[in-house]
Amino acid sequence: MAKENKNIKDKKPKFSPYWVYGILIAVFLGFQLFSGGSYQDGNLTTPSDFFKYLQDGDVERVDIVKNTRVAKVFLTKDAESKEIHKNSKPQSFIPSATKLPNYRFEFGDLQNFENKLNESTKDLTDKPVITFDTETNDWGNLLMGILPFILLIGVWIFIMRRMSGGAGGGAGGQIFNIGKSKAKLFDQNTEVKTSFKDVAGLEGAKEEVQEIVDFLKFPEKYTSLGGKIPKGALLVGPPGTGKTLLAKAVAGEAKVPFFSLSGSDFVEMFVGVGASRVRDLFKQAKEKSPSIIFIDEIDAIGRARGKNAMSGSNDERENTLNQLLTEMDGFGTNTNVIVIAATNRADILDKALMRAGRFDRQIYVDLPDVREREEIFEVHLRPLKKAKDLDLDFLSKQTPGFSGADIANVCNEAALIAARNGKKEVDKQDFLDAVDRIIGGLEKKNKIITPSEKKAVAFHEAGHAVTSWMLEHAAPLVKVTIVPRGRSLGAAWYLPEERLIVRPEQMLDEMCAALGGRAAEKVIFNKISTGALSDLEKVTKQARAMVTIYGLSDKIGNLTYYDSGQSEYGFTKPYSEKTAELIDKEISDIIEEQYQRAINLLEEHKDKLTELAEVLLEKEVIFKDNLEKIFGKRPFEKEEKVNSKEKTNSEEEE
């Protein structure tokens, strides 16, 4: 009942100063209307009727207003009693001390009207009194004089209010609120539905974040032994892994004020605004301590400060960062205020921001493994009408390398595909189609391909299938298609292992399988095409990584030219020109060796390659079962549980 009364109170209109302005304007306009309205100027008549009344001796006085060319006619008392003038008595809502006119009419040229009036009255015994006057509207003139200034002031106030982000709170007037923090506050009065139950996987990250919430709820438990509460936690990880979702869960679980904003909210066109907003944010947080501040995409203001003299000491972003550094760990005390930040570009953050005492904890939010993907599927499948026999373990195996956002996209795409096909529930095939759609793109069955091109694509994809099937460490095949999809003319799907470390023989087998498409074209047609672009790009990157990053080349030795601390924009070759030539030659030798290996392998199984390509031309899509019919069981099948991923080696269009 109390809640209903509160809602009724909330619905009552709040007082606004604009009401006063509106009432004053209405009174002013009403005064203008009623003080100078037409009902006080007499009834409307015509000049011909006026001259008729004049000849009958009914007119006592005529007031001629020269500037408006209006004549006001006053009748005698005897004339007002006549039947013809019974409706001419003036009606006034406002009492008037002077007699009001009975009639009014407009005349044309003043001189002509005056001549005609003199001519009509020269024979009259009782001549009417004729007066000339000029009317002025003092209030109207005053209004017209000050109206331009009122408009200019109004437009100026409107623009300044818009620039300051609206009529937000804070002392000092709305125009000065531009330096106020834009953080959104979540507290016990704010209903946040996200909780830690909605965050699947990320067990280690959840434990760390939950501990931060406990720090603020039960500080004595941790400080009784002399420990200090951490000041900040930085969530780092690839896009879509759930960093912001973790922060939402903290806002939902914490029973303390939670301030949420983005790094870009500090940036403004005015100098000094960013630093001012940082100060205001921490001031609000201290007033409501214990509290949590969450800054999403902190790299917007936390980028490493450069030594470039062109930026100068007044660089706005650097000033904002300096203020943030001071607030987090300066002379001022931040009792029971914890800062949580998220970014996927931790490598570009300033070292002063990353040090202990500011962000004491760096929580890495990695891509989910097969068990965590199954938990994520459970969360995103809750709102879907799914088939009862849907195997979540199978779905999680089909999507390694997928982030939480990718899995959410797969579930949504599967529901759309099922609805498009008129199904009542989402089944396994819908999810497989969704994965194909997301990885490979939309099928383009109406794409025009010549028979010779289609045959080349079929042998190219069959070459990938054969080489991957015959090599021990290559990923086993799941499906091959020659239906155009996205920019590719054909695609092959594999189920690679999820490895934490990769050995040279595994990388070489993968490179050989990737070159199997071009090798098949060489073996069958003795010609090659541009269809292997994506394959060549992949193997070139792998070979360069083997030589320059992982130290897997005997000729280069156990050296790496990768520097994790180097900026992506400041790359310099850390080796001589002679070493560069050796690196280029070594990369080329590795790729050519695997290309020749693929050719030899396909020459050995040329008949089966042709048979597989013919099946592919006929059916357009083949699966693992088709290869088993031709080659038999794969000799390298592993007994242990192998995680799976759908991956495409696609042919690019010419």
C-alpha positions as CSV (number, residue, x, y, z in Angstrom):
1,M,0.0,0.0,0.0
2,A,2.9,2.3,0.9
3,K,4.4,1.5,-2.5
4,E,1.1,2.5,-4.3
5,N,1.0,5.8,-2.3
6,K,4.6,6.4,-3.3
7,N,3.8,5.8,-7.0
8,I,0.9,8.3,-6.7
9,K,3.2,10.9,-5.3
10,D,5.7,10.3,-8.0
11,K,3.0,10.8,-10.7
12,K,2.1,14.2,-9.4
13,P,3.4,16.9,-11.6
14,K,6.5,18.6,-10.4
15,F,6.8,22.4,-10.2
16,S,8.8,23.9,-13.0
17,P,9.9,27.6,-13.5
18,Y,8.6,27.4,-17.0
19,W,5.1,27.4,-15.6
20,V,5.7,30.9,-14.2
21,Y,7.0,32.0,-17.6
22,G,4.0,30.6,-19.4
23,I,1.5,32.3,-17.0
24,L,3.2,35.6,-17.3
25,I,3.2,35.4,-21.1
26,A,-0.5,34.4,-21.1
27,V,-1.4,37.3,-18.8
28,F,0.5,39.7,-21.0
29,L,-1.1,38.4,-24.2
30,G,-4.6,38.5,-22.6
31,F,-4.1,42.0,-21.5
32,Q,-3.1,43.0,-25.0
33,L,-6.1,41.2,-26.4
34,F,-8.7,42.5,-24.0
35,S,-7.3,46.0,-23.8
36,G,-7.1,46.7,-27.5
37,G,-9.6,44.1,-28.8
38,S,-12.1,44.8,-31.6
39,Y,-15.1,44.5,-29.3
40,Q,-14.2,47.9,-27.7
41,D,-13.9,49.7,-31.1
42,G,-17.7,49.3,-32.0
43,N,-19.6,47.2,-34.5
44,L,-18.3,46.9,-38.0
45,T,-20.2,49.0,-40.6
46,T,-19.6,50.4,-44.1
47,P,-18.8,54.0,-45.3
48,S,-22.1,54.2,-47.2
49,D,-24.1,53.3,-44.0
50,F,-22.1,55.9,-42.1
51,F,-23.0,58.7,-44.5
52,K,-26.6,57.6,-44.3
53,Y,-26.5,57.8,-40.5
54,L,-24.8,61.2,-40.9
55,Q,-27.5,62.6,-43.1
56,D,-30.2,61.3,-40.6
57,G,-28.5,63.4,-37.8
58,D,-27.7,60.2,-35.8
59,V,-23.9,60.9,-35.5
60,E,-22.6,62.8,-32.5
61,R,-18.9,62.4,-33.0
62,V,-16.4,60.9,-35.4
63,D,-12.9,59.9,-34.3
64,I,-10.6,59.4,-37.3
65,V,-7.5,57.3,-36.6
66,K,-5.1,58.4,-39.3
67,N,-2.4,55.7,-38.9
68,T,-4.9,52.8,-39.1
69,R,-7.4,54.5,-41.5
70,V,-10.2,53.6,-39.2
71,A,-13.2,55.9,-38.3
72,K,-15.0,55.4,-34.9
73,V,-18.6,56.5,-34.9
74,F,-20.4,57.8,-31.7
75,L,-24.2,58.0,-31.9
76,T,-26.4,60.5,-30.2
77,K,-28.6,59.3,-27.3
78,D,-31.7,59.6,-29.4
79,A,-30.2,57.6,-32.2
80,E,-29.2,54.8,-29.8
81,S,-32.9,54.3,-29.0
82,K,-33.9,53.8,-32.7
83,E,-34.7,50.3,-33.9
84,I,-32.0,50.3,-36.5
85,H,-29.3,51.0,-33.9
86,K,-30.6,48.7,-31.1
87,N,-27.6,46.3,-31.5
88,S,-25.0,49.1,-31.7
89,K,-24.4,49.6,-28.0
90,P,-20.8,48.6,-27.3
91,Q,-20.2,45.6,-25.0
92,S,-17.1,45.7,-22.8
93,F,-15.7,43.0,-20.4
94,I,-13.5,45.7,-18.8
95,P,-15.2,48.8,-17.3
96,S,-14.3,51.9,-19.2
97,A,-14.4,55.6,-17.9
98,T,-14.9,57.0,-21.5
99,K,-17.8,56.4,-23.9
100,L,-17.1,53.6,-26.4
101,P,-17.9,54.0,-30.1
102,N,-21.0,52.4,-31.6
103,Y,-19.6,51.7,-35.0
104,R,-16.3,51.5,-36.8
105,F,-15.3,51.2,-40.5
106,E,-12.2,51.5,-42.6
107,F,-11.8,54.2,-45.2
108,G,-9.4,54.5,-48.1
109,D,-7.5,57.7,-48.8
110,L,-7.7,60.1,-45.9
111,Q,-7.9,63.3,-48.0
112,N,-10.8,61.9,-50.1
113,F,-12.7,60.7,-47.0
114,E,-12.2,64.1,-45.4
115,N,-13.5,66.0,-48.4
116,K,-16.5,63.8,-48.7
117,L,-17.2,64.2,-44.9
118,N,-17.0,68.0,-45.2
119,E,-19.3,68.0,-48.1
120,S,-21.9,65.8,-46.3
121,T,-21.9,67.9,-43.1
122,K,-22.0,71.4,-44.6
123,D,-25.8,71.4,-44.8
124,L,-26.4,69.8,-41.4
125,T,-27.8,72.0,-38.6
126,D,-26.2,69.9,-35.8
127,K,-22.8,69.1,-37.1
128,P,-20.9,66.2,-35.5
129,V,-17.6,66.7,-33.8
130,I,-14.8,65.4,-35.9
131,T,-11.4,64.6,-34.3
132,F,-8.2,63.3,-35.7
133,D,-6.0,60.9,-33.7
134,T,-3.0,58.6,-34.0
135,E,-3.1,55.3,-32.0
136,T,0.0,53.7,-30.5
137,N,0.3,50.3,-28.7
138,D,3.0,51.0,-26.1
139,W,3.0,47.4,-24.8
140,G,3.2,45.9,-28.3
141,N,6.0,48.3,-29.3
142,L,7.8,47.3,-26.1
143,L,7.4,43.6,-26.8
144,M,8.6,44.0,-30.4
145,G,11.6,45.9,-29.1
146,I,12.8,43.3,-26.6
147,L,11.6,40.2,-28.5
148,P,14.9,39.8,-30.5
149,F,17.0,40.0,-27.3
150,I,14.7,37.4,-25.6
151,L,15.2,35.1,-28.6
152,L,19.0,35.5,-28.6
153,I,19.2,34.8,-24.9
154,G,16.9,31.8,-25.2
155,V,18.9,30.3,-28.1
156,W,22.2,30.9,-26.2
157,I,20.8,29.2,-23.0
158,F,19.5,26.2,-25.1
159,I,22.9,25.7,-26.8
160,M,24.8,25.9,-23.6
161,R,22.5,23.4,-21.9
162,R,22.9,21.0,-24.8
163,M,26.7,21.3,-24.7
164,S,26.7,20.7,-20.9
165,G,24.8,17.4,-21.4
166,G,21.3,18.6,-20.4
167,A,20.0,19.8,-17.1
168,G,22.0,17.3,-15.0
169,G,22.4,17.9,-11.3
170,G,25.1,19.6,-9.3
171,A,25.6,23.0,-7.9
172,G,26.8,26.0,-9.9
173,G,24.1,26.1,-12.5
174,Q,23.4,23.9,-15.5
175,I,25.8,25.6,-17.8
176,F,28.7,24.6,-15.5
177,N,27.8,20.9,-15.3
178,I,30.0,20.1,-18.2
179,G,32.8,19.1,-15.8
180,K,30.6,16.7,-13.9
181,S,31.0,13.0,-14.1
182,K,28.7,11.1,-16.5
183,A,28.9,7.9,-14.4
184,K,25.7,5.9,-14.1
185,L,25.0,4.9,-10.5
186,F,23.8,1.4,-9.5
187,D,22.9,0.8,-5.9
188,Q,20.4,-1.1,-3.7
189,N,17.6,1.0,-5.1
190,T,18.5,0.1,-8.7
191,E,17.3,-3.2,-10.0
192,V,20.2,-4.9,-11.9
193,K,19.1,-8.4,-13.0
194,T,22.6,-9.8,-14.0
195,S,24.3,-12.0,-11.3
196,F,27.2,-14.3,-11.2
197,K,24.9,-17.2,-12.1
198,D,24.5,-15.6,-15.5
199,V,28.3,-15.6,-16.1
200,A,29.1,-19.1,-17.4
201,G,32.7,-20.3,-17.3
202,L,35.4,-17.8,-16.3
203,E,35.7,-19.5,-12.9
204,G,39.1,-18.0,-12.0
205,A,38.0,-14.5,-13.1
206,K,34.7,-14.8,-11.2
207,E,36.5,-15.8,-8.0
208,E,38.8,-12.8,-8.2
209,V,35.9,-10.4,-8.8
210,Q,33.7,-12.0,-6.1
211,E,36.6,-11.5,-3.7
212,I,36.6,-7.8,-4.6
213,V,33.0,-7.6,-3.7
214,D,33.7,-9.4,-0.4
215,F,36.5,-6.8,0.4
216,L,33.9,-4.1,0.5
217,K,31.2,-6.1,2.3
218,F,33.4,-7.6,5.0
219,P,36.6,-5.5,5.1
220,E,37.5,-6.6,8.7
221,K,37.9,-10.2,7.5
222,Y,40.9,-9.1,5.4
223,T,42.3,-6.2,7.3
224,S,42.4,-7.9,10.7
225,L,45.7,-9.4,9.8
226,G,47.1,-6.1,8.6
227,G,46.4,-6.6,4.9
228,K,45.2,-3.7,2.7
229,I,42.2,-3.8,0.4
230,P,43.3,-3.8,-3.3
231,K,42.7,-0.5,-5.1
232,G,41.9,-1.8,-8.6
233,A,41.4,-4.8,-10.8
234,L,42.0,-4.8,-14.6
235,L,40.0,-7.2,-16.7
236,V,42.0,-8.1,-19.8
237,G,41.1,-10.4,-22.7
238,P,39.9,-10.8,-26.3
239,P,36.7,-9.1,-27.4
240,G,33.5,-10.9,-26.5
241,T,34.9,-13.0,-23.6
242,G,32.6,-11.4,-21.0
243,K,34.6,-8.6,-19.3
244,T,31.7,-6.2,-19.3
245,L,29.3,-9.0,-18.3
246,L,31.5,-9.7,-15.2
247,A,31.2,-6.0,-14.3
248,K,27.4,-6.2,-14.7
249,A,27.4,-9.2,-12.4
250,V,29.4,-7.2,-9.8
251,A,26.8,-4.4,-10.1
252,G,24.0,-6.9,-9.5
253,E,25.7,-8.8,-6.7
254,A,27.4,-5.9,-4.8
255,K,25.3,-4.2,-2.1
256,V,27.4,-1.1,-2.4
257,P,27.1,1.9,-4.9
258,F,28.5,0.9,-8.3
259,F,29.5,3.7,-10.7
260,S,29.7,2.6,-14.4
261,L,31.0,4.6,-17.3
262,S,33.1,4.3,-20.4
263,G,36.6,5.6,-21.0
264,S,35.3,7.8,-23.8
265,D,33.0,9.6,-21.3
266,F,35.9,11.6,-20.0
267,V,36.7,12.9,-23.5
268,E,35.2,16.3,-24.4
269,M,35.9,19.2,-26.8
270,F,36.8,21.5,-24.0
271,V,40.3,21.5,-22.4
272,G,40.4,20.3,-18.8
273,V,36.9,18.6,-18.8
274,G,38.4,15.1,-18.6
275,A,40.4,15.8,-15.5
276,S,37.4,17.6,-14.0
277,R,35.2,14.6,-14.6
278,V,37.7,12.2,-13.0
279,R,37.9,14.4,-9.9
280,D,34.1,14.6,-9.7
281,L,33.8,10.8,-10.2
282,F,36.1,10.0,-7.3
283,K,34.5,12.7,-5.2
284,Q,31.1,11.0,-5.6
285,A,32.6,7.6,-5.0
286,K,34.3,8.7,-1.7
287,E,31.1,10.3,-0.5
288,K,29.2,6.9,-1.0
289,S,32.1,4.7,0.1
290,P,32.4,1.7,0.2
291,S,31.9,1.8,-3.5
292,I,33.0,0.4,-6.8
293,I,34.0,2.3,-10.0
294,F,33.9,0.5,-13.3
295,I,35.6,2.1,-16.4
296,D,34.9,0.1,-19.6
297,E,37.4,0.4,-22.5
298,I,39.9,2.2,-20.3
299,D,42.4,2.3,-23.2
300,A,40.5,5.4,-24.5
301,I,42.2,7.5,-21.8
302,G,44.9,5.0,-20.5
303,R,47.1,4.8,-23.6
304,A,50.8,5.2,-22.8
305,R,51.9,8.8,-22.6
306,G,54.3,9.6,-25.5
307,K,57.4,11.7,-25.6
308,N,56.3,13.5,-28.7
309,A,56.9,17.3,-28.3
310,M,54.2,18.1,-30.8
311,S,51.5,16.9,-28.3
312,G,52.7,19.4,-25.7
313,S,52.1,19.4,-22.0
314,N,48.4,20.4,-22.4
315,D,47.3,17.2,-24.2
316,E,43.8,16.6,-23.0
317,R,44.0,12.8,-22.9
318,E,47.3,12.9,-20.9
319,N,45.9,15.3,-18.4
320,T,42.9,13.0,-17.9
321,L,45.2,10.1,-17.4
322,N,47.4,12.0,-15.0
323,Q,44.4,12.9,-12.9
324,L,43.3,9.3,-12.9
325,L,46.7,8.2,-11.7
326,T,46.7,10.7,-8.9
327,E,43.2,9.8,-7.8
328,M,43.9,6.1,-7.7
329,D,47.2,6.4,-5.7
330,G,48.2,9.9,-4.7
331,F,48.3,11.9,-1.5
332,G,44.6,11.8,-1.2
333,T,43.1,8.7,0.5
334,N,40.5,6.5,-1.3
335,T,39.2,4.5,1.5
336,N,37.0,1.6,0.4
337,V,36.9,2.7,-3.2
338,I,37.8,0.0,-5.7
339,V,38.3,0.6,-9.4
340,I,37.5,-2.1,-11.9
341,A,38.5,-1.5,-15.6
342,A,38.2,-3.6,-18.8
343,T,40.2,-3.5,-22.0
344,N,41.2,-5.8,-24.8
345,R,44.3,-3.7,-25.5
346,A,46.4,-4.0,-22.4
347,D,49.6,-3.8,-24.4
348,I,49.1,0.0,-25.1
349,L,48.2,1.0,-21.5
350,D,50.6,3.3,-19.6
351,K,53.0,1.5,-17.3
352,A,52.2,3.8,-14.4
353,L,48.5,2.8,-14.6
354,M,49.4,-0.9,-14.5
355,R,51.7,-0.8,-11.5
356,A,50.8,-2.3,-8.1
357,G,49.1,0.2,-5.9
358,R,46.8,1.2,-8.8
359,F,45.6,-1.9,-10.6
360,D,46.9,-4.5,-8.1
361,R,45.2,-7.3,-9.9
362,Q,45.2,-8.1,-13.6
363,I,42.6,-10.7,-14.4
364,Y,43.0,-12.3,-17.7
365,V,39.6,-13.3,-19.2
366,D,40.6,-15.9,-21.9
367,L,38.5,-17.6,-24.6
368,P,36.5,-20.4,-23.0
369,D,37.5,-24.1,-23.2
370,V,35.2,-27.0,-24.2
371,R,33.7,-27.3,-20.7
372,E,33.2,-23.6,-20.3
373,R,31.6,-23.4,-23.8
374,E,29.1,-26.0,-22.7
375,E,28.1,-23.8,-19.7
376,I,27.8,-20.8,-21.9
377,F,25.5,-22.7,-24.3
378,E,23.3,-23.6,-21.3
379,V,22.9,-19.9,-20.4
380,H,22.1,-18.7,-24.0
381,L,19.8,-21.7,-24.7
382,R,17.5,-20.9,-21.7
383,P,15.2,-18.5,-23.7
384,L,15.1,-20.7,-26.8
385,K,12.6,-23.4,-27.6
386,K,15.1,-26.1,-28.2
387,A,14.8,-29.8,-29.2
388,K,14.8,-32.2,-26.2
389,D,17.5,-34.3,-27.6
390,L,19.9,-31.4,-28.2
391,D,23.5,-32.4,-27.2
392,L,25.3,-29.5,-25.6
393,D,28.6,-31.5,-25.5
394,F,28.4,-31.8,-29.3
395,L,27.7,-28.1,-29.7
396,S,30.6,-27.1,-27.5
397,K,33.0,-29.4,-29.5
398,Q,31.9,-27.7,-32.7
399,T,32.8,-24.2,-31.5
400,P,36.4,-24.0,-30.1
401,G,37.9,-20.6,-30.4
402,F,34.5,-19.1,-30.1
403,S,34.0,-16.4,-27.4
404,G,30.9,-16.0,-25.3
405,A,29.6,-13.3,-27.7
406,D,30.2,-15.7,-30.6
407,I,28.2,-18.5,-28.9
408,A,25.4,-16.0,-28.2
409,N,25.4,-15.2,-31.9
410,V,25.3,-18.9,-32.8
411,C,22.2,-19.5,-30.6
412,N,20.4,-16.4,-32.0
413,E,21.3,-17.3,-35.6
414,A,20.1,-20.9,-35.0
415,A,16.7,-19.6,-33.7
416,L,16.4,-17.4,-36.8
417,I,17.2,-20.3,-39.2
418,A,14.6,-22.5,-37.4
419,A,12.0,-19.8,-37.6
420,R,12.8,-19.2,-41.3
421,N,12.2,-22.9,-42.0
422,G,8.9,-22.9,-40.1
423,K,10.1,-25.2,-37.3
424,K,8.5,-25.2,-33.8
425,E,11.8,-25.8,-32.0
426,V,15.5,-25.3,-32.6
427,D,17.3,-28.6,-33.4
428,K,20.9,-29.8,-33.9
429,Q,20.9,-29.1,-37.7
430,D,19.9,-25.4,-37.1
431,F,23.0,-24.9,-34.9
432,L,25.3,-26.5,-37.5
433,D,23.8,-24.3,-40.2
434,A,24.3,-21.3,-37.9
435,V,28.0,-22.2,-37.3
436,D,28.4,-22.5,-41.1
437,R,26.7,-19.2,-41.7
438,I,28.8,-17.4,-39.2
439,I,32.2,-18.9,-40.2
440,G,31.8,-19.2,-44.0
441,G,29.1,-16.7,-44.8
442,L,25.8,-17.0,-46.6
443,E,25.4,-19.6,-49.3
444,K,25.2,-18.2,-52.8
445,K,23.6,-21.0,-54.8
446,N,22.6,-18.7,-57.6
447,K,26.2,-17.6,-58.3
448,I,27.1,-18.2,-61.9
449,I,30.2,-20.6,-62.2
450,T,31.4,-22.2,-65.4
451,P,31.7,-26.0,-65.5
452,S,35.5,-25.7,-65.8
453,E,35.7,-23.4,-62.8
454,K,33.4,-25.7,-60.8
455,K,35.6,-28.7,-61.7
456,A,38.7,-26.8,-60.6
457,V,37.1,-25.9,-57.3
458,A,36.0,-29.5,-56.7
459,F,39.5,-30.9,-57.2
460,H,40.9,-28.1,-55.1
461,E,38.7,-28.9,-52.1
462,A,39.2,-32.7,-52.7
463,G,42.9,-32.0,-52.5
464,H,42.5,-30.4,-49.1
465,A,40.3,-33.4,-47.9
466,V,42.8,-36.1,-49.1
467,T,45.9,-34.5,-47.7
468,S,44.3,-33.8,-44.3
469,W,43.0,-37.3,-44.2
470,M,46.4,-38.9,-44.9
471,L,48.5,-36.7,-42.6
472,E,48.8,-37.7,-39.0
473,H,48.8,-34.2,-37.4
474,A,46.5,-32.5,-39.8
475,A,43.0,-31.8,-38.6
476,P,40.4,-34.5,-39.6
477,L,37.8,-33.4,-42.1
478,V,34.1,-32.9,-41.3
479,K,32.6,-31.5,-44.4
480,V,33.6,-30.2,-47.9
481,T,31.4,-28.0,-50.1
482,I,31.7,-26.4,-53.5
483,V,28.7,-24.2,-53.0
484,P,29.9,-20.6,-53.0
485,R,29.7,-19.1,-49.5
486,G,30.6,-15.5,-48.7
487,R,33.6,-14.5,-50.9
488,S,34.8,-18.2,-51.2
489,L,33.9,-20.5,-54.1
490,G,34.3,-23.6,-51.9
491,A,35.2,-24.5,-48.3
492,A,36.4,-27.3,-46.1
493,W,35.5,-27.8,-42.4
494,Y,37.9,-29.5,-40.0
495,L,38.0,-30.6,-36.4
496,P,41.4,-29.6,-35.1
497,E,42.7,-30.3,-31.6
498,E,42.8,-27.5,-29.1
499,R,46.5,-27.5,-28.3
500,L,48.2,-25.4,-25.7
501,I,51.6,-26.0,-27.3
502,V,52.3,-26.8,-30.9
503,R,55.2,-28.9,-32.2
504,P,57.0,-28.4,-35.6
505,E,55.7,-31.6,-37.1
506,Q,52.1,-30.5,-36.3
507,M,52.6,-27.1,-38.0
508,L,54.2,-28.7,-41.0
509,D,51.3,-31.2,-41.5
510,E,48.8,-28.3,-41.3
511,M,50.8,-26.4,-43.9
512,C,50.9,-29.4,-46.2
513,A,47.1,-29.9,-45.9
514,A,46.5,-26.2,-46.6
515,L,48.6,-26.5,-49.8
516,G,46.8,-29.6,-50.8
517,G,44.3,-27.5,-52.8
518,R,46.9,-25.9,-55.1
519,A,48.8,-29.2,-55.3
520,A,45.6,-31.0,-56.5
521,E,45.2,-28.4,-59.3
522,K,48.9,-29.0,-60.3
523,V,48.5,-32.8,-60.3
524,I,45.2,-33.0,-62.2
525,F,45.4,-30.0,-64.6
526,N,49.1,-29.3,-64.5
527,K,47.9,-25.7,-64.0
528,I,47.5,-23.5,-60.9
529,S,45.0,-20.6,-60.2
530,T,44.4,-17.7,-57.9
531,G,42.0,-19.8,-55.9
532,A,44.6,-20.6,-53.2
533,L,45.0,-17.0,-51.9
534,S,43.7,-17.7,-48.4
535,D,45.7,-20.9,-48.2
536,L,48.9,-19.1,-49.2
537,E,48.2,-16.4,-46.7
538,K,47.7,-18.9,-43.9
539,V,50.9,-21.0,-44.6
540,T,53.0,-17.8,-45.1
541,K,52.0,-16.6,-41.7
542,Q,52.7,-20.0,-40.1
543,A,56.1,-20.3,-41.8
544,R,57.1,-16.8,-40.8
545,A,56.0,-17.5,-37.2
546,M,58.1,-20.7,-37.1
547,V,61.2,-18.8,-38.3
548,T,61.0,-15.4,-36.6
549,I,58.8,-15.9,-33.5
550,Y,59.0,-19.5,-32.2
551,G,62.6,-20.3,-33.1
552,L,61.7,-23.5,-34.9
553,S,64.2,-23.1,-37.8
554,D,67.5,-24.9,-37.6
555,K,69.2,-22.3,-39.9
556,I,68.1,-19.3,-37.8
557,G,68.4,-21.0,-34.5
558,N,66.8,-20.4,-31.1
559,L,66.1,-16.8,-31.7
560,T,62.9,-14.8,-31.7
561,Y,62.4,-11.3,-33.2
562,Y,59.1,-10.8,-31.4
563,D,59.0,-8.1,-28.8
564,S,55.8,-8.2,-26.7
565,G,56.5,-4.7,-25.4
566,Q,57.0,-3.1,-28.8
567,S,54.3,-0.8,-30.1
568,E,52.5,-2.0,-33.2
569,Y,53.2,1.4,-34.8
570,G,56.9,1.5,-33.9
571,F,58.2,-1.7,-35.7
572,T,61.9,-1.8,-36.6
573,K,63.7,-4.8,-38.0
574,P,65.9,-6.2,-35.1
575,Y,68.1,-8.0,-37.6
576,S,70.5,-7.2,-40.4
577,E,69.8,-7.3,-44.2
578,K,71.8,-10.5,-44.4
579,T,69.6,-12.2,-41.8
580,A,66.5,-10.8,-43.5
581,E,67.6,-12.6,-46.7
582,L,68.2,-15.8,-44.7
583,I,64.7,-15.5,-43.1
584,D,63.0,-15.0,-46.5
585,K,64.9,-18.0,-48.0
586,E,64.0,-20.2,-45.0
587,I,60.3,-19.3,-45.2
588,S,60.3,-20.0,-48.9
589,D,62.1,-23.4,-48.4
590,I,59.6,-24.5,-45.7
591,I,56.6,-23.7,-47.9
592,E,58.0,-25.2,-51.1
593,E,59.0,-28.4,-49.2
594,Q,55.4,-28.8,-47.9
595,Y,54.0,-28.0,-51.3
596,Q,56.1,-30.7,-52.9
597,R,55.2,-33.1,-50.2
598,A,51.5,-32.5,-50.9
599,I,52.1,-33.1,-54.7
600,N,53.8,-36.4,-54.0
601,L,51.0,-37.5,-51.6
602,L,48.3,-36.7,-54.2
603,E,50.2,-38.3,-57.0
604,E,50.3,-41.5,-54.9
605,H,46.5,-41.3,-54.4
606,K,45.5,-39.7,-57.7
607,D,42.7,-42.2,-58.5
608,K,41.0,-41.7,-55.1
609,L,41.4,-38.0,-55.4
610,T,39.6,-38.1,-58.8
611,E,36.9,-40.4,-57.3
612,L,36.3,-38.0,-54.4
613,A,36.2,-35.0,-56.7
614,E,33.5,-36.7,-58.9
615,V,31.4,-37.4,-55.8
616,L,31.8,-33.7,-54.8
617,L,30.8,-32.5,-58.3
618,E,27.7,-34.7,-58.1
619,K,26.5,-34.0,-54.5
620,E,28.2,-30.5,-54.0
621,V,28.6,-31.3,-50.3
622,I,30.4,-34.4,-48.9
623,F,31.0,-35.5,-45.3
624,K,33.4,-37.6,-43.4
625,D,31.5,-40.8,-44.3
626,N,32.2,-40.2,-48.0
627,L,35.9,-40.2,-47.4
628,E,35.7,-43.4,-45.2
629,K,34.0,-45.2,-48.1
630,I,36.9,-44.3,-50.5
631,F,39.9,-44.4,-48.1
632,G,38.7,-46.5,-45.3
633,K,39.1,-45.5,-41.6
634,R,41.6,-42.8,-40.9
635,P,44.8,-44.5,-39.6
636,F,45.5,-41.8,-37.1
637,E,42.2,-41.7,-35.1
638,K,43.0,-40.9,-31.5
639,E,41.4,-42.5,-28.6
640,E,41.5,-39.5,-26.3
641,K,38.8,-36.9,-26.3
642,V,39.5,-34.4,-29.0
643,N,38.0,-31.0,-28.9
644,S,36.7,-29.8,-32.2
645,K,36.4,-26.6,-34.2
646,E,34.9,-25.8,-37.6
647,K,37.5,-24.0,-39.7
648,T,37.5,-23.0,-43.3
649,N,40.2,-23.1,-45.9
650,S,38.4,-21.1,-48.5
651,E,39.1,-20.3,-52.1
652,E,39.0,-16.6,-52.9
653,E,37.3,-15.5,-56.0
654,E,39.5,-14.6,-59.0
